[in-house]
């Protein structure tokens, strides 16, 4: 049973790896310049991904089908807090003297959007895929609000840097809120096919382009003076302890199958590549972020299929 599920998740992960490796190679070979990668990243974040959220939510979401929709942002917040707690305990164990906030950020903030969406697209089809997509979009509503506020604060901890409220209202957050508002008012029923179809076509470009961006961002990582001890304990906490404890909690609590899958998948994800983007944007000293993003994505090629394979096997048996 486990080997069958491991094969399914492994194939999905291999597909993601191929797309990411293409983005990595394009940047390393200078076929995609740094400026081009930044432009592509902005296009995905500001236009293409929001189009996917709008098209999927307007087509597949309703408050009647998802009366408990509000729990997903709360689950996102709980997972972030859980990660920060594990990171704090590991800091106490290893007695890391410097760059503690970078260590905590790597453990607390995961690649919660692009990789999970790509995993679901590779593993599920039809109604199940659409349902988990909705779960992920609602999950991101909470995650983005925290990551682009607390995450920025942790990585740019300086008195002269002021928090800006507009920073948390990223285009994906706005797309989520707009779709919920349109559906609540019943206005989604009046959107003509001539408008909805192009929106859907643009949104369908999200996953391959997003994986190119992820791979390209990893190619920009500079690995200098790797802190082996910090990286080892970070990987232990992020990719082993978090999903293992999550698995225990989910299976013991008897959560619905797809909801449990969402939680385990999010807990098993590597660190968010956006952490590197924040570090570069604010010109902060990068001591652990690039190392963590790079190694967590490499190691997760194995750990994600293992934990998802275990969950799928045990959830079915349960």
C-alpha positions, -999 to 999 in steps of 0.1 A, spaced: 0 0 0 27 25 10 48 17 -21 19 24 -44 12 58 -28 49 66 -26 50 59 -64 21 83 -71 36 111 -49 71 104 -62 59 108 -99 41 141 -90 73 153 -73 94 143 -103 71 164 -126 76 194 -103 114 187 -102 116 187 -140 98 221 -143 119 235 -114 151 222 -130 142 239 -163 139 272 -145 171 266 -127 189 258 -159 175 288 -178 189 311 -151 222 294 -148 227 294 -185 217 331 -186 189 323 -210 166 339 -184 183 370 -169 178 381 -133 157 410 -145 137 386 -167 132 363 -137 120 392 -115 96 403 -143 82 367 -147 79 364 -109 59 397 -108 37 385 -137 29 353 -119 23 369 -85 4 399 -97 -16 386 -127 -15 349 -134 -19 334 -99 -47 358 -90 -64 348 -122 -62 312 -112 -77 320 -77 -105 340 -92 -114 314 -119 -113 285 -95 -131 302 -67 -158 317 -88 -164 283 -105 -161 259 -77 -167 277 -44 -199 285 -26 -206 292 10 -232 264 10 -206 238 -1 -179 252 22 -197 265 53 -165 261 74 -144 280 49 -131 303 77 -112 275 94 -86 273 66 -70 307 73 -70 297 110 -53 263 102 -27 283 83 -20 305 113 -18 274 135 7 257 113 29 288 112 28 291 150 35 253 153 66 258 131 78 288 150 75 268 183 94 239 169 121 263 156 123 280 190 128 247 208 155 237 183 172 270 189 173 263 226 188 228 219 215 239 195 222 272 212 225 291 180 241 325 188 234 345 157 207 348 129 180 332 151 152 350 133 164 337 100 164 301 115 129 306 129 116 320 95 129 290 77 111 266 100 79 287 103 72 297 67 68 271 40 62 270 2 25 270 8 11 278 -27 30 269 -58 44 235 -47 12 223 -30 -9 233 -61 16 214 -84 15 183 -61 -23 183 -62 -24 187 -99 0 157 -103 -19 135 -78 -56 142 -82 -81 149 -109 -117 162 -112 -137 171 -82 -111 161 -57 -84 183 -73 -108 212 -74 -118 208 -38 -81 207 -26 -74 237 -48 -101 256 -29 -86 245 4 -52 258 -7 -66 292 -18 -84 296 15 -53 285 34 -33 311 15 -56 338 26 -43 334 62 -7 324 52 -1 354 30 -14 379 56 11 365 82 41 358 58 40 393 43 37 410 77 54 389 105 78 373 79 90 406 67 94 419 102 114 389 113 138 391 84 142 429 84 143 435 122 153 471 123 136 501 140 138 523 109 118 498 88 81 507 93 53 481 88 31 490 59 -4 477 60 -7 475 22 22 449 21 -1 422 34 -27 428 8 -8 411 -20 -26 404 -53 -34 367 -43 -50 380 -11 -70 406 -30 -81 379 -55 -93 357 -26 -112 385 -9 -127 397 -42 -139 363 -51 -155 358 -17 -172 392 -20 -185 385 -55 -199 351 -44 -214 365 -12 -232 392 -32 -242 367 -59 -225 387 -86 -204 358 -98 -235 345 -117 -235 376 -139 -199 373 -151 -202 366 -189 -184 336 -204 -164 361 -227 -148 375 -196 -145 343 -175 -129 321 -202 -98 343 -208 -95 347 -170 -95 309 -168 -69 305 -196 -45 329 -180 -49 312 -146 -42 278 -162 -6 290 -169 1 294 -132 16 260 -123 43 256 -150 54 292 -149 54 292 -110 77 262 -110 100 280 -135 101 309 -110 108 286 -80 137 269 -99 150 302 -111 150 316 -76 169 286 -63 195 292 -90 201 326 -75 210 311 -41 245 318 -30 259 290 -9 289 304 11 302 291 44 274 266 49 265 264 86 262 226 87 249 224 122 222 250 118 211 235 84 210 200 98 187 210 127 166 232 106 160 204 81 153 180 110 127 204 124 112 215 91 110 183 70 109 156 97 96 167 131 68 190 118 52 165 94 57 136 118 40 154 147 13 167 123 7 131 111 2 120 147 -23 148 154 -42 144 122 -46 107 124 -56 108 161 -81 136 156 -99 118 128 -101 147 104 -117 143 70 -94 127 44 -87 157 22 -84 181 50 -59 159 67 -40 156 33 -39 194 31 -24 197 66 2 170 61 12 184 27 16 219 41 37 207 70 59 187 47 67 216 23 102 231 21 109 267 32 93 295 12 114 308 -17 98 342 -9 121 344 21 151 348 -3 131 374 -22 125 394 10 162 392 20 173 404 -15 147 431 -17 156 447 17 193 441 11 198 422 44 227 399 52 219 364 41 235 340 65 210 311 66 180 319 43 196 309 10 211 277 25 178 268 41 157 274 9 182 254 -13 187 224 10 151 221 21 139 220 -16 165 193 -24 158 171 6 120 175 3 122 157 -30 124 126 -9 106 136 24 74 149 7 67 116 -11 75 96 21 51 116 44 23 119 18 27 82 10 25 73 47 -6 95 52 -24 82 22 -17 46 33 -26 51 70 -57 73 63 -71 46 40 -64 18 65 -79 40 93 
